[in-house]
Amino acid sequence: MSVHLLQPTLRHRLANRGLDGITTLALPAVVFILALFVYPFAYGLWLSLTPKTGGMLANYARFFSDPFLADTLPRTFRLSVPVTIVNLVLAVPIALRVRLLHRQRLLTTILVLPITLGTVLVAEGLLTYLGPRGWFNRVLMGTGLIAHPLALLHNYWGVALSLFITGFPFTFLLTLSYVSGVDPALENAAATLGAGPARRFWTILFPLLLPGLAITLCLSFVQAFSVFPSAILLGAPAGPTRVISIAAYQAAFEDYDYSMASAIAIIMGLAQLGVVTVILGARALFYRGPAGAGKG
């Protein structure tokens, strides 16, 4: 009597390799990423390596050899890094306090408003509010605190303030989500053993929040580093707030040098990637556990 072995069907062979019906649900997302992220990046990289004149790296050499272009990189860092740090430093204690409030949803809803308004509308509002005849200067002069209007527009401080207003809600909401997830029993146990608020924070809360704070710091930095409307509307686009995104825009739509604009965009992306790598690498030196450890 012969025994006929059943050959596995194509469906079973694919399932054994991890390609089943559930896996195929990810195909639209893969196509979306390839079409809107991978292909544009690859095309931009190729475009940056095909300059109008010179060799493959002529655009990059031109960027770093031209002070007017190269200075945009440290200027962008001088804007984005302080704002990112201030946002995170203020978000942590405020989040620790807000998580104990009963009307937490109302406060978070109010903080979401600057995000929904957008950077352009916020910048337009600051032009009116912080101008020489705006409410801010008029109140200070009316109360006798200052004799002349403060110069808060078309300089570094106007752009930094706009980045803070639009970036703080984002940083705060991310921080609040991590803070609210920490099990209060851990703090209560430490308080029972005699640990003060500062010691409870640095020995219990901070190690648990560190993975989430690192991610928040990365996302907040990337958001601030890509500043563009605020630098034009509230800053000095040809002076101290000429950030790298403005240089890319001018190369593309004023000089019509798309190859150079692509090179500047690649440099911008590499700069952000470098900072994110440093932050995540530093996080690994202090904490290697899961982000959800100790959460209730």
Secondary structure, 3 states (H helix, E strand, C coil): CCCCCCCCCHHHHHHHCCCCCCHHHHHHHHHHHHHHHHHHHHHHHHHHCCCCCCCCCHHHHHHHHCHHHHCHHHHHHHHHHHHHHHHHHHHHHHHHHHCCCCCHHHHHHHHHHHHHHCHHHHHHHHHHHCCCCCHHHHHHHHCCCCCCCCCCCCCHHHHHHHHHHHHHHHHHHHHHHHHHCECHHHHHHHHHCCCCHHHHHHHHHHHHHHHHHHHHHHHHHHHHHCCCHHHHHCCCCCCCCCCHHHHHHHHHHCCCCHHHHHHHHHHHHHHHHHHHHHHHHHHHHHCCCCCCCCEC
